[in-house]
């Protein structure tokens, strides 16, 4: 039985790469960007200019959204932000140190 | 003692002596003084002796002097009869006390200056009169009710204190006796009439006495005091100011985003925090993405439904309607149209290449006649269906021609003899543009004015001669069947490498012919390695050359010396020999999308508004000066005479041994059609979907899929002669047939047969070209073998795409690709299966025969199996801890 538990832990600590690949492989996903807390992109699957643009703009938006949520209730915090536009959907999961941005085209 | 007589008030001791109290006491002596006092006179010697000198020791204020009895006795003894006290000797001796009171009587009330008080009571009374009164009065009141004889105070005489003075002043009294006057009238005037007269008061002085008003200063009061309310308010001040605007200065800032270096990124990626973050966050994403995939919540179904509805209402007529048809009795009699092209910028102008309708043999036989009848390209305008607007003269029959996309005044054509021809129609463009608008009216207007001068121009259609033609030796050896401009975004170097095009305009042409060559031509003058002097000399020489036949000098530098830039051959893959291409298609080309919308054309017009480039001054740049472009695909598809589709790369390679440039072998070849391939066209919506038409079928290919065509039509009854994609609907294509029919295929509707077939003409259709005039009008130009050009209008059903048509088509293509891939796999699998099966069969045959088992053997084996099973069961139960206790001992 101890063998089983050990196996679980190993499975949980999946590599960053694999997780990202899994997300990227979903239907319609156009790009993934990992941005640090200051808005500097760390990892991306898009080209450089788009990445930088997304990182800068979305970082501001997330800060604003998070401060909105916390102003209303200081115990609360932002967990997920979805911006739906005509052409695609941008999903952002913020965290203390990083945030992950995924752009998906749902109709594809 | 006995009776206490109330004392009369002795008022102030101020001097007024009130000795009347003694008299009020009642018992008044007859002599006028009471009994207990004795008036006596004292001489001054006695006064000195006893210290009671008048007005010195005893005064009015202090009239009392206490004398000792002994002194008095002694005095009496000494002075016997002289002593003043002798008359009262006995009285003194009888005095009970030691001291006697002597009172100075200043006012001689009792007749003498002094008096002596004889009794002690009296003495007491004299000394303490006032005090005793008040006390006695108080004492009297309280204890005794006996005293009925309380006397009311009697009125005393008024003591004036001076208040009557004021009253006296106020009262009015006569200060003098009153004067009395008596006035009477004279008697005789009594009863006499009275006469009044007026008299002006102003006449005489003092006639009147007036009392003029004057401002009495007494009454102009200055208000020294005033009662007002005050409120404090904040001090408000409004002011404005103007800043001086000296001069504006443009400033700009350049910034770039912050980025991490590679190592930093690596560090971050390896950090634990990132791992945790990604793991925690991934699940949210997966949920969200799946949600999106399952259903698009923002899709408006209601609206989408309505779009389809509107289509049904207008489904009245899906047929192509005849809009106009052009035929020229003079020029296109007995001829056929080989190619059609819409003018890219001028609306309603279309050009057709007219060629002889003769077979090869007939051509040879009648070549002399042909020489006299030059071949032409006709320009038709919608305004004039009878007369062509412009004629382009060609050296020989033109099978393909194209307008230059960046400069529609330049037209390139490929002739039957393998020559490439260039025309410049810039001088006639206004005429073409002018006739577009209501040509009929123009004619009418012109007939009114200046008839004599205008006639010539009207009746004759202008002819433009070609301004440059390629050299025969270096060109193609067979009729040029396809000619295209390369887009102005890149140019091709001598090695076939695509470079950036600094000119921005189209400067290169690609041609192909059945002489197994694909050639690239450049319309710029070749780079000539000459000294400056020679160049100048050349230029000077060129100038005096006049324009023969009125041909513009645009391409004088190319005329008759034009050589191709690159010659690409198509060697066969497996065997020797070469493919003979009839039509080619490049990925980045100008053909498939040039029937664009108005926006594109406006853009083109805007570009053209600049001065047309001087082609003579352009030079082919050295390959070193230009930057090679990475993303241009250098592969092209070529449809051959034998019905094959060849996929090759046009880049030339250098043979190391001989230094010659040669083309690599094509990478793929597909045998697909039963006849000549007459169309190789890319879809305007999908850059990698190609349509090929040949023989009795057509096929659709996807670039990159090398298994075969993704769609292949069934064989039709008649030969397919030409095909073209619809410009507005991704799923529609038009196929022209041998019998004059046009098949409209809607791939989303059905793929086994055309959606509709329409007969346009009686003979073979030679060319189809659609054109979008406006969003409401889409035209299809169809030419037939008899030389007639038909313009058809595409109905609404065939020109407006259904919703998501592009998406559906791309999905369809993907599906087809998957099908192909699947088939391939299946084929492989089947092959493998077959192989395995055969191997199996073989193996079976070669295996030895196994002897039958005996019955006992079988039983034995069964028992053994059972034993094994029991032991296994035991082991498992032991592991699970379900065995009974007894077995534990066995361990």
HADDOCK unambig.tbl for C-alpha pairs under 7 A between the chains (distance, minus, plus):
assign (segid A and resid 15 and name CA) (segid B and resid 275 and name CA) 6.97 0.50 0.50
assign (segid A and resid 16 and name CA) (segid B and resid 275 and name CA) 5.73 0.50 0.50
assign (segid A and resid 16 and name CA) (segid B and resid 278 and name CA) 6.46 0.50 0.50
assign (segid A and resid 19 and name CA) (segid B and resid 282 and name CA) 6.99 0.50 0.50
assign (segid A and resid 23 and name CA) (segid B and resid 286 and name CA) 6.78 0.50 0.50
assign (segid A and resid 40 and name CA) (segid B and resid 258 and name CA) 6.41 0.50 0.50
assign (segid A and resid 40 and name CA) (segid B and resid 259 and name CA) 5.80 0.50 0.50
assign (segid A and resid 40 and name CA) (segid B and resid 260 and name CA) 6.91 0.50 0.50
assign (segid A and resid 41 and name CA) (segid B and resid 259 and name CA) 6.91 0.50 0.50
assign (segid A and resid 42 and name CA) (segid B and resid 265 and name CA) 5.37 0.50 0.50
assign (segid A and resid 52 and name CA) (segid B and resid 257 and name CA) 6.78 0.50 0.50
assign (segid A and resid 93 and name CA) (segid B and resid 281 and name CA) 6.51 0.50 0.50
assign (segid A and resid 106 and name CA) (segid B and resid 292 and name CA) 5.39 0.50 0.50
assign (segid A and resid 106 and name CA) (segid B and resid 293 and name CA) 5.86 0.50 0.50
assign (segid A and resid 106 and name CA) (segid B and resid 296 and name CA) 6.64 0.50 0.50
assign (segid A and resid 107 and name CA) (segid B and resid 296 and name CA) 6.92 0.50 0.50
